[in-house]
């Protein structure tokens, strides 16, 4: 199986989903020769407190529907697709 590549439309759609669920996070897409990675930006100091697990659940569920697994870093604010 080759590298998993997603486009800007999926990132935009995912950000709309998070916004619709009133989760104060924004997904950023990073593309490099070696592949893609993603970072999660908390939108405000207190707005995200207690919502990190819900945010991760939404992201994981979104990609699971596409047959893609998400692997989060230890800081829970960066991830790759596998």
C-alpha positions as CSV (number, residue, x, y, z in Angstrom):
1,X,0.0,0.0,0.0
2,X,1.4,3.5,-0.9
3,X,1.4,6.7,0.9
4,X,-1.9,8.1,2.0
5,X,-2.5,11.4,0.4
6,X,-5.4,13.7,1.2
7,X,-6.2,17.1,-0.2
8,X,-7.1,20.5,1.1
9,X,-10.8,19.8,0.8
10,X,-10.7,17.1,3.5
11,X,-8.9,19.5,5.8
12,X,-11.5,22.2,5.1
13,X,-14.3,19.7,5.7
14,X,-12.8,18.5,8.9
15,X,-12.3,22.0,10.2
16,X,-16.0,22.7,9.4
17,X,-17.0,19.5,11.4
18,X,-15.0,20.7,14.4
19,X,-16.5,24.2,14.2
20,X,-20.0,22.7,13.9
21,X,-19.4,20.7,17.1
22,X,-18.2,23.9,18.8
23,X,-14.7,22.4,19.2
24,X,-12.3,25.3,19.3
25,X,-9.5,23.7,17.2
26,X,-8.2,24.2,13.7
27,X,-6.4,21.5,11.6
28,X,-3.4,22.6,9.6
29,X,-2.0,20.7,6.7
30,X,1.8,20.3,6.1
31,X,3.0,18.9,2.9
32,X,6.6,18.0,2.2
33,X,8.6,15.7,-0.1
34,X,8.6,13.0,2.5
35,X,4.8,13.0,3.0
36,X,2.0,14.8,4.8
37,X,1.6,15.7,8.4
38,X,-1.0,17.7,10.4
39,X,-1.1,19.9,13.4
40,X,-4.0,21.0,15.6
41,X,-4.2,24.6,16.7
42,X,-6.2,25.3,19.9
43,X,-8.2,28.5,19.3
44,X,-7.9,30.2,22.7
45,X,-6.3,29.4,26.0
46,X,-9.4,28.2,27.9
47,X,-11.7,27.4,25.0
48,X,-10.2,24.0,24.5
49,X,-9.7,22.8,28.1
50,X,-11.4,19.5,28.6
51,X,-12.2,19.0,24.9
52,X,-8.9,17.4,23.6
53,X,-10.3,13.8,23.7
54,X,-13.5,14.9,21.9
55,X,-11.4,16.6,19.2
56,X,-9.2,13.5,18.8
57,X,-12.4,11.4,18.6
58,X,-13.8,13.5,15.8
59,X,-10.6,13.5,13.8
60,X,-10.1,9.8,14.2
61,X,-13.7,9.1,13.3
62,X,-13.5,11.3,10.2
63,X,-10.6,9.4,8.8
64,X,-11.8,6.0,10.0
65,X,-14.8,6.4,7.6
66,X,-12.3,6.8,4.8
67,X,-10.4,3.6,5.9
68,X,-7.4,5.7,7.3
69,X,-5.8,5.4,10.7
70,X,-4.7,8.4,12.6
71,X,-1.5,8.4,14.8
72,X,-1.2,11.3,17.2
73,X,2.0,12.5,18.7
74,X,2.6,12.6,22.4
75,X,1.6,16.2,22.6
76,X,-1.8,15.3,21.0
77,X,-1.5,18.3,18.7
78,X,0.3,16.7,15.8
79,X,-0.7,13.6,13.8
80,X,0.0,11.6,10.7
81,X,-2.2,9.2,8.7
82,X,-1.3,5.6,8.3
